[in-house]
Amino acid sequence: MARVTIAEVKLIIDTSLEDTNVTAYITAANALVTDVLASSGLGDDLLKEIERWLTAHLIAATQERQSKKEEAGGAKVEYTGVYGDGLKLTSYGQMVLTLDSSGLMASLGGRSATVFAIPSFE
């Protein structure tokens, strides 16, 4: 059973999605939070907040991207911030990482690697 309501999610994200669509995102966020954090020792209030921000993240990552600047002539959209993959993609996901003191949400998706090319000196 979901910890958050549609109204609670809409308090932090302005979305034009129908309530039935928001419910689908809540269901997904609830399943993930329950699966990953159920045995984390985090309190119910904190789990609820993580679920709420995760729902907003899922919406923002797929349907309601966060824009900083929009133009009509030339149809240009500039999105906010410099974000990474996964939960770092949106400010809502970054809040999930901040709220999750267990660090379990940050460990989703495995480890990342960076490859640097070294120029030849020949």
N, C-alpha and C positions, 0 to 999 in steps of 0.2 A: 504494500500500500504506500502510495506516495506521501512524502513528508510535507510537500509544499502544494500550494494552490496556484491556479492560473493568475489570480489577482496579486499574489505575492511575487510571482515572477515578473509580472508587468510593472511592478513598482521599480524594478531596476533596469528593465530593457523596454524601450519604446518599440513595439512591434505591431505590424498590421496583420499578422497571422490570425486566422480564425481560432477560437478557443479549442476546437477539436485538434487543430495542428499543434497548439501549445501543449495540450495534454499528451500528445505523442512524444514530444521532447521531454516532458516531465517523466514519463514512463521510462524512457531510455536513461535519463539521469539517475532516476531512482534505482534502476537495475544495476548501474555501474557503481553508485555509491554503496549500495547494499553489498554487492559482491566484493568490492575492494576494501571497504572500510568497516564492515560489520564487526570484525574482531580487533579493530584498531585501538579500542579503549576510549575513543572520542565520545563525548556526550551527545545526547539526542539533539540539543539545541544547535550544536556545531554541525552535526550531520545534516540537519535541516538547512542551515545556511550554505553548506557546501553543495547540497543538492540544488538549491535555488540558483546559486551562481553558475553551477555546471549546466543547468537548463538554459540559462541566458547565454552561456558560452556556445552551446550546441546550436542555438538559434542564430547567434551572431556569426558563427563559422560557416553556416550553410545558407540561411535565408536573409538575414538582416546585417550584412557586413557593415562595420563601423566606418563611416566616411568622415573625413576632415574637411574636404572641399569638393564641391560639385559644380560643374559648369554646364550650361545649356548649349552654347555655341561650340561645336566640336565634340560634344558629348564626352567630357572628361570627368573622371572620378578619381580623387586621391584619398586613399584610405589612411586612417590614423596610425601613428607610431611605426616602430620597426618591431615586428613580431617574428617569433620562431615557429616551430611546428608544434602540434598537439595543443596542450593547454596554454602554451605561450602565444598562440595565434590571436587571442583576443584579450582585452583587459578583464573580461569576466573570467576567463580561464586562469589568468594570472592571479585573480582574487582567490580562486579555488586553491591554487598552490600556496597562497599565503595562509588561508584558513586551515589547511590540512597540516597540522603540526606533526602528524605521523610520518609524512613524507611519502606515503604510499601512492598518492595520485601522481606525484612527480616521477615515480618509477615506471609508470605505464608507458608502453611503447619501446621498452628496452633502452639500451645505451646508444648514444650517437657517437659518430666519429667524424673527424675533420681531416681532410687530405690537402696538403699543400704541395704545389709543384715547385721543384728547385730548378732554376734555369741552368742550362748547360754552360760551362765556362770554356768550351772548346771553340 
